[in-house]
Amino acid sequence: MNMYLLLGLAIVFEVIATSLLKASEGFTRLWPSIGTVVGYAAAFYLLALTLKSIPTGVAYAIWSGVGIVLISVIGWVVFKQKLDAPALLGMGLIVAGVAVINLFSKSAAH
């Protein structure tokens, strides 16, 4: 199976789990709390599988960069959290960094 597909799924589960973590209100709501635990378990399992063929630093850079941007967008859209210009600039730089790794690094598995 394509390891980047697995990494993408790991990121999706991590973003879902983080969103549910916010919705769990400090683990005081049962279903969002259960979803958080299940989501993180799936995310880390899939991340561990990707590390068999994608270097750890590359996988983690992609995982964290894409995750930061996605969870920030969800925070903005779903939880009505504000994103100012420096936050948007920073996220743009993160996306640029992930793109550089994927497009130009010989460390990234292609």
C-alpha positions in Angstrom: 0.0 0.0 0.0 1.1 3.5 -0.7 2.8 4.8 2.5 1.8 8.4 1.7 -1.8 7.3 1.6 -1.4 5.7 5.0 0.3 8.9 6.3 -2.7 10.9 4.9 -5.1 8.7 6.8 -3.0 9.0 9.9 -3.3 12.8 9.6 -7.0 12.7 9.0 -7.5 10.5 12.2 -5.3 12.9 14.2 -7.2 15.9 13.0 -10.5 14.3 13.8 -9.2 13.2 17.3 -7.9 16.7 18.0 -11.3 18.2 17.0 -13.1 15.8 19.2 -10.6 16.6 22.0 -11.9 20.2 21.9 -15.5 18.9 21.8 -14.9 16.6 24.7 -14.7 19.7 27.0 -11.8 18.3 29.1 -13.0 14.6 28.8 -16.3 15.5 30.5 -18.4 14.4 27.4 -18.4 10.7 26.8 -18.7 10.3 23.0 -16.3 13.0 22.0 -13.9 11.5 24.6 -14.2 8.0 23.2 -13.8 9.4 19.7 -10.6 11.2 20.8 -9.0 8.0 22.1 -10.0 5.9 19.1 -8.9 8.6 16.7 -5.5 9.0 18.3 -5.0 5.2 18.5 -5.8 4.9 14.8 -3.6 7.9 13.9 -0.5 6.6 15.8 -1.0 3.1 14.4 -1.1 4.3 10.9 1.9 6.7 11.5 3.9 3.8 12.9 3.2 1.8 9.7 4.4 4.7 7.5 7.7 4.8 9.4 8.6 1.5 7.9 9.4 3.2 4.6 9.2 7.0 5.1 12.1 8.6 7.2 10.9 9.6 10.6 11.8 13.3 10.2 10.1 13.6 6.8 6.9 11.7 8.0 6.7 13.9 11.2 7.3 17.1 9.2 4.4 16.2 6.9 2.2 15.0 9.8 2.7 18.0 11.9 2.6 20.6 9.1 -0.5 19.3 7.5 -2.2 18.6 10.8 -1.5 22.2 12.1 -3.1 23.7 9.0 -6.1 21.4 9.0 -6.9 21.7 12.7 -6.5 25.5 12.4 -9.0 25.6 9.5 -11.4 23.4 11.5 -10.9 25.7 14.5 -11.8 28.7 12.4 -14.8 27.1 10.6 -16.3 24.9 13.3 -15.3 26.5 16.6 -15.3 30.1 15.3 -11.7 30.7 16.4 -10.0 33.7 14.8 -6.9 33.5 12.6 -4.9 36.7 12.3 -2.4 37.6 9.6 0.7 36.3 11.4 -1.1 33.0 12.0 -2.0 32.7 8.3 1.5 33.7 7.3 3.0 31.1 9.6 0.7 28.4 8.3 1.7 29.4 4.7 5.3 28.9 5.7 4.5 25.5 7.1 2.8 24.5 3.9 5.8 25.8 1.9 8.1 23.7 4.1 6.1 20.5 3.6 6.1 21.2 -0.2 9.9 21.7 -0.2 10.4 18.4 1.6 8.1 16.5 -0.8 9.3 18.1 -4.0 13.0 18.6 -3.5 14.3 16.4 -0.6 16.1 13.2 -1.5 15.2 12.0 2.0 11.5 11.8 1.2 10.4 8.4 -0.1 8.9 8.8 -3.6 
